[in-house]
């Protein structure tokens, strides 16, 4: 495959997209989300979601949860069998990572491959990110692959309702266990970047309480009240 994916995506899609999608791309260290809106509105590709199973996580560990087209025009990369909107920019009609993982090797996801992160993964590196940031992205995707098949139990955390649970899932933390050892300040920062706005501080307070809940076997009842985690 031609290694021109990231530069082309930035040059021809990201610049045409809204500030929201650009910020979303920066938050995830990958320009995929940024191109979605432009592709469907400018290119007008006929990917219409007909109903059925939606697969949130891709074989590479990325979550489609941040895309507003999920469940509308698209059912997710995995459900499309890799025939994603940006595939023509790679010189083919299917994501090269999906093709390698599932078609050539028959794996469920890249976490089963001993060579990850391979050269194909590196073609998806955001041109503006450092090697350290890229490694953080890789680590986040491995974490997502680890928990992708797990049923979310986030709403067992006091104060975490449906909306905040979905926010955490979209950030790559779909279970209580996945929150252990995480930095709630960093979760809040990424959530704001992903949404393209400054979230209410109450979101941060709930994140603090959720991380505390995940990291402790026994809980102080007062610390299970999110408002007690205010600055």
N, C-alpha and C positions, 0 to 999 in steps of 0.2 A: 504494500500500500504506500501511496505517496505520503511523505511526512510534511504535509503542508496544512494540516487540519487547524491547529490553533491560530496561526496568523490569518488564514482565510476567514475563519469564523469571526475573529475580532475585526478584521478590515471590512467585511461585507455584511455582518449581522449585528454585532454589538453596537457599532456606531449608529445604527438605525433604530436601536431599541430604546426604551424609556429608561430614565434614571433608576426606577425601581428595579428593573431587570438587571441593569449593570451592577447595582449594589448587591443584588442577590448572587450574581456570579462571583463577585469579589468575596462574599461571605463563605462560599463553598469552595473557593480556590480553583474553580473550574468554570469555563465560559458556557457550559451547556445550557443552563437555565436562561441566560441572557438572550440566546438566539430563538427561543421557542416562540415568543410573541411575534417577532418579525417574520419568522418562517411561515406561520399560519396566516398572518394578515397581509404580508407583502407577496410572498410566493403563492399563497392560497392553495397549499397542497390538500388533496382530498383524503385526509386521514380522519375518517369519521368513526367515532366509538359506537359500536352497535350493541353494547351491553355485554355482560359476562364478567369474567374474572379480571380484576385489576391487580397487577403485581407492583407493589410500591418500590421494592429494591431491585436494581439491575444486577447483572452478573458481576459487574465491577464494584459493587457496593454503594453506588450512588443512589440516593433516594429521589424519586420523582415527586415526592410530597410537596415540594416547593413550587411546582408548576401548576398554574391555574387551568391548564388544558387537560389535566389528568381527570379521567372520567367523563370528559366532554368530547373533545376531538380525538383523544388518545387514551389508551389503556395502560401505557407504560412501555418502556423499551423491551422488557422481557416478554410481555404479551404480544408485542409486534414482531417477535422473533428477530430482533436486532435491526429491523428495517426502519430506522429512525429518520427524523426530518433532515439531519445534517449529513447523512451517509454520502450523498453525492459530492460533498466537499472533500471526502477522503478518496475519491476516485472509484467508488463502488456503490452498491445499493444496500449494503448491510454494514453494521458497525463491525470493524475489524476485530475488536475485543470479543464481541459476542460470537462472531464466526469462529475464532480460534478456540474459545472456551467450550461452547456447546456443540458446534458442528464438527470441528476437527477432533476435539478431544473427548467430547461427551460428558464434560463436567457440569455440575449444577451451578457453580459459580467459581470465580477466580481464586477464592480462598483454598481451593483444592489443588492449585497449581504451585509447584515448588519454585518456579522461576519469577513469580510476582515480587516486586514490580518489574515487568519486562519492558522491552523497547516499545511495544504497542501502548502500554500505559503511559510511557513518557511522551508519546505524541499528543496526549490529552493535557499536558502540563500547560497551565496558564502562562503566557509569555511574560506577564508582569510579576509572577511570584518567584520567590527565592527557592533554592534547593531545600532549605529548612521548611518553608511553608508547604512545598510539594510533599515532603515526607510526612508532615502533619496531616495532609489530605489523604495520603496513602493509609496512614494509621487509622484515620476516621473511617475509611471505607472498609478496612479489615474488621473494625469494631462493628460496623453495620452488617457485614456478612455474617459475623458470629451470632448476632441477635435477630437476623432477618426472619428466621422461621419461628421465632418465639412469639407466643400470644402476649399482647401487651397487658401488664398488670398495673400500669401507672395510676389508674384511678382508685387503687387501694390506698394510695397516699392521701392523707387528710388534706383538703384544700385543692387537690388536683382534679379538676373537672374535665369534661370532654375536650374543650378547646385547648387548655394548657397541655393535656396529654397529647393532643395532635401536634402541638408546637414542638414538644420534646421528641416525638417520633420523627417529625420532619428534620430535626437537628441530628438525628442518628442515634437517639436514645429511647428505644421502644419498650424497655423494661426497667423495673426497679433496680435490678442487678447492674444494668448498664450505666446507671448514674453513680455507682460507687466510686469515690475518689475524684469526682469531677469538680471543676471550679464553677460555682454558680454565677460568678461575675462574668466569666467567659461565655457561659451559656446565654446569659442575658445579652451580651455584646453581639454574639452571633445571631441571636433571634432578632435583634434590632436591625442588623445589617441585612438579614434575609428578607425582612418585611419592608425595608426601605424607610423606616421611621423610628423615632424614639418611643419605645413601649412605656406604658405606665410602670412606675417603679414597683407596683404591687406584683408584677410578673417576676421581678428579681426576688422579692421576698418569698414567693412561692417556690422559686427555684432553690433558694437557700434551704427552705424547709424540706424540700424533696430530696436534696443531696444528703441532708442530715438523716432523714428517714432511711435512705438506702444504705448509709454507712454504719448504722447502729443496730445491734441486736435488740437492745432494750431502749425504750424511748421515754424521755421526760414529757409528760402530757402537755406542759406549757410550751414546749418547743415544737409541738405538733399543731400549733396555731400559727398560721403564716404571718399574722400581723405582729407577732412577737419577734419577727426577724427584720423589722424595720431598722434603718440606719440610726 
